[in-house]
């Protein structure tokens, strides 16, 4: 089964961006702002000083305006992180049914659209093939090079013995 052209225009897909609401592992840097303590330059909020906080993050002027001499305010920042989206595709023979509009074709269209949106957001995508030959069943795509190879990888995942 070769994947037909995506039924949605790329300009329509351009309107979508993936927003992250969940805390990710520390140490990853990228374009999504996460609401957690971080070391980026993007100021988020003030919070009360807790023992063990870095004294360099105390805002002395805001603390003086706050009132009590014992109440120190610490600046907290928004961390920027890069996301990795994992898309798993079911490639069993049953995905070629019904013949009029195979489930595999719809799954491939969705995987292509989601991957395209994610890669345009400067994040990375891992495409994973379920149920099939284990060799080459995982592909990591990043950047503009990844955008160009989305359809090729999906077509390879859905190629069955005797079909190419």
N, C-alpha and C positions, 0 to 999 in steps of 0.2 A: 504494500500500500504506500504510494507516494503521497505526500501531503500537498493538498491543493493550496493555492494562495490564501493567505489569511483574509477572511471575509470582512475584517475591520480595517479602516484606513489607519495608517501610522500617525496621521495628524490627530485623529481621535484618541489614540493611545497616549499621545504626548500630554494630554490633559491629566493623566493619572500619575500619581507619585505614591510610593509606598511610605507610609509613616509608621514609625516605630514607637510603641508605648511601653515596651518591656525593657527591663534592665538587662544589659548584655555583659559578657565577661570583660573585665578591665584589661587594658593594654591594646585594644583594637581602636584604630583611629580612622575617622571617615567623616562623611557629610551629614549624618543624622544627629540631632541633638537629643541627648538622653537626660532625663531629670534625675540626676544623681550627682554625688560629689565628684568633681573632676578637676583637671588641671588646664582646661582650655581658657581662653581669654574672655569667653562669653559669661558675663555676670548673670546669676540667677536670682539670688535672694540673700537676705541676712538671716542668721540663726544665732541662738545663744551659744556662747563659748562653752565647750565641754573639755574637761581635762584630757590632754593628749592631742588636742587640735594644734595645728601648726600656728605658731604665734605670728608668722608673717601674714596670715590671712585675717588677722584682727583689724577691723576698721575703727581706728581710734577716734576719728571725728564723729562717726555715727554713734559710737559708744558714748561719747561725751554728750551728744544731743539727747540720747536716750534717757539720761537722768542719773540713775544710781551708779556710783563709782565701781561697784562690784559686778555690774552687768556689762559684760563685754559682748560685742556683736562680731561674728565671723562672717566674712563673705563666702558664699558658696557659688559654685560655677556649674555650667552645663557642659557635660562631656560630649564630644563628638565621636561617633563610632561608625564604622562601616558594617553594613549588614550582609549576611550571606543567606540567600533564599535557596531552599532545597525543594526541587520538584521531582516527585516520583511518578513515573508513567507505567501503567499496567499494559504490558505488551502481549498478553495471552491471545490465542486465536479467537476467543470470544469477543475481543474488541473489534473484530472485523465485521461484526453483525450489528444491526441489519444492513443489508447490502445498499439500501437506498441512502442512508446516512449513518455510516459506521461510528460506533462509540469511540473508536481509536482516533478517527479524524477530528471529532469534537475535542477529545482530550489533547490532541496535538495542537489544535488551534489555541486552546486555553494555555497550554504550556508555552507556546511561542509568544503569545500576547503578554503573559506574566513575566516571562524571561526578558522580553524586549523592554518593558517598563522598568524592570529592576536594573538592567544594564544601563539604560539611559539615565538612571539615578546615580550612576557611578558606584553601584554595589556589585556584588558577584552572585552568580547563580551556579548551583550544582544540579545538573540533570541526572536523574537516576532511573535506570530501567529495571522494572520488576519482572520477575518470571521470564528468564531467557538465558542465553549464553552469558556467563559471568564475565567473559573478557570484553572490555570496553563498555561495561554497563554503568560507569560513572564518568561524567565529563564536567569539568569546572570551567565556566566561562567568565571572562572579565573584560571590561572595556569595550571599545569599538570592534576589536577583533572578535570578541564573543558575540556581538550583535550580528556580525556577518556569518557566523557559523551555527546559529540557533537551528535554522531549518535543516542544515546538513546533519546535525547530530540527531534531531528528532526523526528524520527520514531513516537514518541508520538504525535507530532503536526499533522502528516499526518495520524494518525489512525482514521478511521471513525467508526460510530456506526455499530457494527456487524463485524468489522475487528480488529484483534489484532495479 
